[in-house]
Amino acid sequence: MYGNWAFSWVQVMAHNKVLLSVLWSGISLLLISGIALLDQQVSNQAWGWLLLSVVLMSVALARWMDSIKSAFLQLLMSLYVGAMTLGALGWAGVALNESSLLGWVILMTLVTSNLIHILSSLLREMARGLFQFDALAEALKLNNTPVFLSNFTTLVGFMLAAWYEPELVPMSWVVVIGAIVSYLVVLTVLPMILLSWLLEFRVGHSADRMGYAFVVKWMQSAPHKVKMLMFVLTLLLMGLCWLQRDLLPWFSQIVWMVAGMWLLFAVFWQSLSLALLNTLANFLALTAAVLMFVLFVPAHPLSVLLIMMPLGLIVDDGIHFFSRYLRAKRGVFSDSESAVRYAMASVGRPIWMTSWTVMLGLFVLLLAGQGLIQQASLMTMLALVVATLMILFVVPAFLIMRKL
């Protein structure tokens, strides 16, 4: 997380571009050729909706990142990861059905989040004056551990879900293979492209340089409003729990899911308190999403699948925020306030962009007419709204107030 491995890795790739390009191209062609072996019963219309969702997210990123090339790269890498995953599924002999499309929805959001955080960090470093090659190494250094944790927790979560419910095995295969492919592509193919293709020159972009540090300034100027916000959110969650008391048996499953994540975060971050705070924020966000889903769509019963759908994105926001916060605390900022400001300045905007981009993609899938996909998209959208507000407002306020 803190070493110079990323700079060494970028130098190795820069000095061996031809050899590595040939090697990775051969591996890619071999893997993608497995599509010919794929047994799938998914309609072309369903694939079309997923493709439209990915394209619209890329168009939105062109505006939010102020970089057409970055948006094109995000689209290219999303399609590349999708093709590699399909080929790997074909070689593995996994049959795809309509229900496995939910795995593709999860993979789509996971890949989008990974790419946004990498590219946003790259553009921010370029806005601060670094050349693209140096900015690439810094972006990999900052995001490698959070991306790995996000992919790993999603992968393990769906492996456990398939173990509990065997009918989820095809969908879990999509998520597991896609998460592995996505992480490897971020470390290999994406850097190789960025070493050969220069993005727009970005020096002086204030949105990239300042991020969401203004939120900390607002907290400092109006601490009573922050306390009121936390009080209102607590009352709201308690009210939802009271309205849906019959859902209490489901909470035990949520508790088991997030408990394993707490242990993983504690090991990686070496901080029991911050791991507990992140896990609690994830639990509250997921619980609130489940309660609101039942309130809005009472006719549809809950399942482990619907609860698992938004978990990866919820965890992703917290992982990126706390990774930057810990980096600041263990670096040059010893006080919580400065560390929160650093985290909000460096990763607050990517978290916000990820949320809005994924929300746009999920909104498209709400129009797809596929009942299960619509339910899963709605659940994920609800969870994403709550999780983003928790990570960008409630958690920073709590860290500053408690000086953790």
C-alpha positions as CSV (number, residue, x, y, z in Angstrom):
1,M,0.0,0.0,0.0
2,Y,2.8,2.4,0.8
3,G,5.8,1.1,-1.1
4,N,7.2,2.0,-4.5
5,W,6.2,-1.2,-6.2
6,A,3.9,0.7,-8.5
7,F,6.7,2.8,-9.9
8,S,8.9,-0.3,-10.4
9,W,6.0,-2.1,-12.1
10,V,5.3,0.8,-14.5
11,Q,9.0,0.9,-15.4
12,V,9.1,-2.8,-16.1
13,M,6.1,-2.5,-18.4
14,A,7.5,0.6,-20.1
15,H,10.8,-1.1,-20.9
16,N,9.1,-4.4,-22.1
17,K,6.1,-3.0,-23.9
18,V,6.5,-5.1,-27.1
19,L,7.1,-8.4,-25.3
20,L,4.3,-7.9,-22.8
21,S,1.9,-6.7,-25.4
22,V,2.4,-9.8,-27.5
23,L,2.1,-12.0,-24.4
24,W,-1.1,-10.4,-23.1
25,S,-2.6,-10.3,-26.6
26,G,-2.0,-14.0,-27.0
27,I,-3.6,-14.8,-23.6
28,S,-6.5,-12.5,-24.4
29,L,-7.2,-14.1,-27.8
30,L,-7.0,-17.6,-26.3
31,L,-9.3,-16.7,-23.5
32,I,-11.8,-14.9,-25.6
33,S,-12.0,-17.8,-28.1
34,G,-13.8,-19.7,-25.3
35,I,-16.9,-17.7,-26.2
36,A,-17.4,-20.2,-29.1
37,L,-17.8,-22.9,-26.4
38,L,-20.3,-21.0,-24.3
39,D,-23.7,-22.5,-23.6
40,Q,-26.0,-19.6,-23.0
41,Q,-29.8,-19.1,-23.1
42,V,-29.9,-15.3,-22.7
43,S,-31.9,-13.3,-25.1
44,N,-30.3,-10.7,-27.4
45,Q,-32.6,-8.1,-25.9
46,A,-31.2,-8.7,-22.4
47,W,-27.6,-8.3,-23.7
48,G,-28.7,-5.2,-25.6
49,W,-30.0,-3.5,-22.4
50,L,-26.7,-4.3,-20.6
51,L,-24.7,-2.9,-23.5
52,L,-26.8,0.2,-23.6
53,S,-26.3,0.7,-19.9
54,V,-22.5,0.5,-20.2
55,V,-22.5,2.9,-23.2
56,L,-24.6,5.5,-21.3
57,M,-22.4,5.3,-18.3
58,S,-19.3,6.0,-20.5
59,V,-21.1,9.0,-22.1
60,A,-21.9,10.4,-18.6
61,L,-18.2,9.9,-17.5
62,A,-17.0,12.0,-20.5
63,R,-18.9,14.9,-19.0
64,W,-18.1,14.3,-15.3
65,M,-14.4,13.5,-15.9
66,D,-14.1,16.3,-18.5
67,S,-12.1,13.7,-20.6
68,I,-13.5,12.0,-23.7
69,K,-10.5,9.8,-24.0
70,S,-10.9,8.6,-20.4
71,A,-14.6,7.8,-21.0
72,F,-13.7,5.9,-24.2
73,L,-11.1,3.9,-22.3
74,Q,-13.6,3.1,-19.6
75,L,-16.0,1.8,-22.3
76,L,-13.2,-0.2,-24.0
77,M,-12.0,-1.8,-20.8
78,S,-15.6,-2.7,-19.7
79,L,-16.2,-4.5,-23.0
80,Y,-12.8,-6.2,-22.8
81,V,-13.4,-7.5,-19.3
82,G,-16.9,-8.7,-20.4
83,A,-15.5,-10.5,-23.4
84,M,-12.7,-12.1,-21.3
85,T,-15.2,-13.2,-18.7
86,L,-17.5,-14.8,-21.3
87,G,-14.5,-16.6,-22.8
88,A,-13.4,-17.9,-19.4
89,L,-16.9,-19.1,-18.7
90,G,-17.0,-20.9,-22.0
91,W,-13.7,-22.7,-21.2
92,A,-15.0,-23.5,-17.7
93,G,-18.2,-25.1,-19.2
94,V,-20.5,-22.8,-17.3
95,A,-24.0,-22.5,-18.8
96,L,-25.6,-19.1,-18.6
97,N,-29.3,-18.5,-18.1
98,E,-31.6,-15.5,-17.6
99,S,-31.0,-15.4,-13.8
100,S,-27.2,-15.3,-14.3
101,L,-27.7,-11.9,-15.9
102,L,-27.7,-10.6,-12.4
103,G,-24.1,-11.6,-12.2
104,W,-23.4,-9.4,-15.2
105,V,-25.2,-6.4,-13.5
106,I,-22.8,-6.9,-10.5
107,L,-19.8,-7.2,-12.7
108,M,-20.8,-4.1,-14.7
109,T,-20.9,-2.0,-11.5
110,L,-17.7,-3.5,-10.2
111,V,-15.7,-2.9,-13.3
112,T,-17.1,0.7,-13.6
113,S,-16.1,1.4,-10.0
114,N,-12.6,0.0,-10.4
115,L,-12.0,2.1,-13.6
116,I,-13.4,5.3,-12.3
117,H,-11.2,5.2,-9.2
118,I,-8.1,4.5,-11.2
119,L,-8.8,7.0,-13.9
120,S,-9.9,9.7,-11.4
121,S,-6.7,9.3,-9.4
122,L,-4.7,9.5,-12.7
123,L,-6.5,12.7,-13.8
124,R,-6.1,14.2,-10.3
125,E,-2.4,13.6,-10.3
126,M,-2.1,15.1,-13.8
127,A,-4.1,18.1,-12.6
128,R,-1.5,18.5,-9.9
129,G,1.3,18.7,-12.5
130,L,2.5,15.1,-12.9
131,F,3.3,13.6,-16.3
132,Q,0.9,10.8,-17.3
133,F,3.4,8.0,-16.7
134,D,4.2,9.2,-13.1
135,A,0.5,9.9,-12.5
136,L,-0.2,6.3,-13.6
137,A,2.2,4.8,-11.1
138,E,0.7,7.0,-8.3
139,A,-2.9,6.0,-9.3
140,L,-1.9,2.3,-9.1
141,K,-0.2,2.8,-5.8
142,L,-3.2,4.6,-4.2
143,N,-5.9,2.2,-5.6
144,N,-4.4,-1.2,-5.7
145,T,-5.3,-2.3,-2.2
146,P,-8.8,-0.8,-2.3
147,V,-9.6,-2.4,-5.7
148,F,-8.2,-5.7,-4.5
149,L,-10.3,-5.6,-1.3
150,S,-13.4,-4.6,-3.2
151,N,-13.1,-7.3,-5.7
152,F,-12.1,-9.9,-3.1
153,T,-15.0,-9.2,-0.8
154,T,-17.5,-9.4,-3.7
155,L,-15.9,-12.6,-4.9
156,V,-16.0,-14.3,-1.5
157,G,-19.5,-13.0,-0.8
158,F,-21.0,-14.6,-3.9
159,M,-19.1,-17.8,-3.3
160,L,-20.7,-18.1,0.1
161,A,-24.1,-17.2,-1.4
162,A,-23.7,-20.1,-3.9
163,W,-22.8,-22.4,-1.1
164,Y,-26.0,-21.6,0.7
165,E,-28.2,-21.5,-2.4
166,P,-27.0,-23.9,-5.2
167,E,-29.3,-22.3,-7.8
168,L,-27.0,-19.2,-7.6
169,V,-24.0,-21.1,-8.8
170,P,-24.1,-19.9,-12.5
171,M,-24.4,-16.3,-11.4
172,S,-21.7,-16.7,-8.8
173,W,-19.3,-18.0,-11.5
174,V,-19.9,-14.8,-13.5
175,V,-19.0,-12.7,-10.5
176,V,-16.0,-14.7,-9.4
177,I,-14.4,-15.0,-12.8
178,G,-15.3,-11.4,-13.7
179,A,-13.8,-10.0,-10.4
180,I,-10.5,-11.9,-11.0
181,V,-10.3,-10.7,-14.7
182,S,-11.2,-7.1,-13.7
183,Y,-8.4,-6.9,-11.1
184,L,-5.8,-8.4,-13.5
185,V,-6.8,-6.1,-16.3
186,V,-6.4,-3.1,-14.0
187,L,-2.9,-4.1,-13.2
188,T,-1.8,-5.1,-16.7
189,V,-3.7,-4.1,-19.8
190,L,-5.0,-0.7,-18.6
191,P,-1.5,0.5,-17.6
192,M,0.0,-0.7,-20.8
193,I,-2.6,1.3,-22.8
194,L,-1.9,4.4,-20.7
195,L,1.8,4.0,-21.3
196,S,1.2,4.2,-25.1
197,W,-1.8,6.6,-25.4
198,L,-1.7,10.0,-23.8
199,L,-4.9,11.5,-22.3
200,E,-5.9,15.1,-22.4
201,F,-3.5,17.5,-20.7
202,R,-5.2,18.3,-17.4
203,V,-3.2,20.7,-15.4
204,G,-5.3,23.2,-13.3
205,H,-8.7,21.3,-13.1
206,S,-9.9,22.5,-9.7
207,A,-12.5,19.7,-9.4
208,D,-9.7,17.1,-9.6
209,R,-7.4,19.0,-7.3
210,M,-9.8,20.0,-4.5
211,G,-12.2,17.1,-4.6
212,Y,-14.8,17.2,-1.8
213,A,-12.7,18.9,0.8
214,F,-15.4,21.6,1.0
215,V,-17.5,19.1,3.0
216,V,-15.0,19.2,5.8
217,K,-15.1,23.0,5.8
218,W,-18.9,22.8,6.0
219,M,-18.7,20.5,9.0
220,Q,-16.3,22.9,10.7
221,S,-18.5,25.9,10.2
222,A,-21.8,24.2,11.2
223,P,-21.1,21.4,13.8
224,H,-24.7,21.6,15.1
225,K,-26.0,20.8,11.7
226,V,-23.8,17.8,11.5
227,K,-25.1,16.5,14.8
228,M,-28.7,17.2,13.7
229,L,-28.0,15.2,10.5
230,M,-26.7,12.2,12.4
231,F,-29.7,12.4,14.8
232,V,-32.2,12.6,12.0
233,L,-30.6,9.6,10.1
234,T,-30.7,7.6,13.3
235,L,-34.4,8.3,13.9
236,L,-35.2,7.5,10.3
237,L,-33.5,4.1,10.5
238,M,-35.2,3.3,13.8
239,G,-38.5,4.3,12.2
240,L,-38.0,2.0,9.3
241,C,-37.1,-0.8,11.6
242,W,-40.3,-0.3,13.6
243,L,-42.4,-0.2,10.4
244,Q,-40.9,-3.5,9.2
245,R,-40.5,-5.5,12.4
246,D,-41.2,-8.8,10.5
247,L,-37.9,-8.4,8.7
248,L,-35.8,-9.0,11.8
249,P,-35.0,-12.7,10.9
250,W,-33.3,-11.4,7.7
251,F,-31.0,-9.2,9.7
252,S,-29.1,-12.2,11.0
253,Q,-28.0,-13.1,7.5
254,I,-26.8,-9.5,6.9
255,V,-24.9,-9.7,10.2
256,W,-23.0,-12.8,9.2
257,M,-22.1,-11.3,5.8
258,V,-20.6,-8.1,7.3
259,A,-18.9,-9.8,10.2
260,G,-16.6,-11.7,7.9
261,M,-15.8,-8.4,6.2
262,W,-14.9,-6.8,9.5
263,L,-12.3,-9.5,10.1
264,L,-10.9,-9.0,6.6
265,F,-10.7,-5.2,7.0
266,A,-9.1,-5.5,10.5
267,V,-6.3,-7.7,9.0
268,F,-5.6,-5.4,6.0
269,W,-5.9,-2.1,7.8
270,Q,-4.5,-3.3,11.2
271,S,-7.1,-1.1,12.9
272,L,-10.0,-2.8,14.8
273,S,-11.9,0.5,15.4
274,L,-11.8,1.7,11.8
275,A,-12.7,-1.8,10.5
276,L,-15.6,-1.8,12.9
277,L,-16.8,1.7,11.9
278,N,-16.7,0.8,8.2
279,T,-18.5,-2.5,8.8
280,L,-21.2,-0.7,10.9
281,A,-21.6,1.9,8.1
282,N,-22.0,-1.0,5.6
283,F,-24.5,-2.8,7.8
284,L,-26.6,0.3,8.3
285,A,-26.7,1.2,4.6
286,L,-27.6,-2.3,3.6
287,T,-30.3,-2.6,6.4
288,A,-31.8,0.8,5.3
289,A,-31.9,-0.4,1.7
290,V,-33.6,-3.6,2.6
291,L,-36.2,-1.8,4.7
292,M,-36.9,0.7,2.0
293,F,-37.2,-1.9,-0.7
294,V,-39.8,-3.8,1.3
295,L,-41.6,-0.5,2.0
296,F,-41.7,0.4,-1.7
297,V,-42.1,-3.1,-3.2
298,P,-44.1,-5.0,-0.6
299,A,-45.3,-7.6,-3.1
300,H,-41.9,-9.1,-3.8
301,P,-40.3,-11.4,-1.1
302,L,-36.7,-10.9,-0.1
303,S,-34.0,-13.4,-0.8
304,V,-30.3,-13.9,-0.2
305,L,-29.7,-12.8,-3.8
306,L,-31.4,-9.5,-3.4
307,I,-29.6,-8.8,-0.2
308,M,-26.2,-9.7,-1.8
309,M,-26.7,-7.6,-5.0
310,P,-25.8,-4.2,-3.5
311,L,-23.2,-5.4,-1.1
312,G,-20.2,-5.1,-3.4
313,L,-20.9,-1.4,-4.1
314,I,-21.6,-0.5,-0.5
315,V,-18.4,-2.0,0.6
316,D,-16.4,-0.4,-2.2
317,D,-17.2,3.1,-1.1
318,G,-16.1,2.5,2.4
319,I,-12.9,0.7,1.4
320,H,-11.7,3.5,-0.8
321,F,-12.5,6.2,1.8
322,F,-10.9,4.4,4.8
323,S,-7.8,3.4,2.7
324,R,-7.1,7.0,1.9
325,Y,-7.9,8.1,5.5
326,L,-5.5,5.5,6.9
327,R,-2.8,6.5,4.4
328,A,-3.1,10.1,5.7
329,K,-3.1,9.1,9.3
330,R,0.0,6.9,8.9
331,G,1.7,9.5,6.7
332,V,2.0,13.3,7.3
333,F,-1.4,13.9,9.0
334,S,-1.6,12.9,12.6
335,D,-5.0,14.6,13.4
336,S,-8.3,13.2,12.3
337,E,-9.5,16.4,10.8
338,S,-6.6,16.8,8.4
339,A,-6.8,13.1,7.5
340,V,-10.5,13.4,6.7
341,R,-9.8,16.5,4.6
342,Y,-7.2,14.5,2.6
343,A,-9.5,11.6,2.1
344,M,-12.4,13.8,0.9
345,A,-10.1,15.8,-1.4
346,S,-8.6,12.7,-3.0
347,V,-11.4,10.2,-3.1
348,G,-14.6,12.0,-2.3
349,R,-15.3,13.0,-5.9
350,P,-14.6,9.5,-7.4
351,I,-17.0,8.0,-4.9
352,W,-19.7,10.5,-5.9
353,M,-19.0,10.0,-9.6
354,T,-19.1,6.2,-9.2
355,S,-22.5,6.5,-7.4
356,W,-24.1,8.7,-10.1
357,T,-22.6,6.7,-13.0
358,V,-23.8,3.4,-11.6
359,M,-27.2,4.9,-10.8
360,L,-27.6,5.9,-14.4
361,G,-26.7,2.4,-15.6
362,L,-29.1,0.8,-13.1
363,F,-31.9,3.2,-14.1
364,V,-31.5,2.0,-17.7
365,L,-31.9,-1.6,-16.5
366,L,-35.1,-0.6,-14.6
367,L,-36.6,-0.1,-18.1
368,A,-35.5,-3.5,-19.3
369,G,-38.8,-5.3,-18.4
370,Q,-37.0,-8.2,-16.7
371,G,-38.6,-8.6,-13.2
372,L,-35.6,-9.9,-11.3
373,I,-33.2,-7.4,-12.9
374,Q,-35.6,-4.6,-12.1
375,Q,-35.8,-5.7,-8.4
376,A,-32.1,-6.1,-8.1
377,S,-31.4,-2.7,-9.8
378,L,-33.9,-1.0,-7.4
379,M,-32.3,-2.6,-4.4
380,T,-28.8,-1.6,-5.5
381,M,-29.9,2.0,-6.2
382,L,-31.4,2.4,-2.8
383,A,-28.4,0.9,-1.1
384,L,-26.1,3.1,-3.2
385,V,-27.8,6.3,-2.2
386,V,-27.7,5.5,1.5
387,A,-24.1,4.2,1.4
388,T,-22.8,7.3,-0.5
389,L,-24.5,9.7,2.0
390,M,-23.0,7.6,4.9
391,I,-19.5,7.6,3.5
392,L,-19.4,11.2,2.4
393,F,-21.2,12.9,5.3
394,V,-21.9,10.7,8.3
395,V,-18.6,8.8,8.5
396,P,-16.4,11.9,8.1
397,A,-18.4,13.8,10.7
398,F,-18.1,10.9,13.1
399,L,-14.3,10.6,12.6
400,I,-13.9,14.3,13.2
401,M,-16.1,14.4,16.3
402,R,-14.6,11.2,17.9
403,K,-11.0,11.9,16.7
404,L,-10.4,8.3,15.7
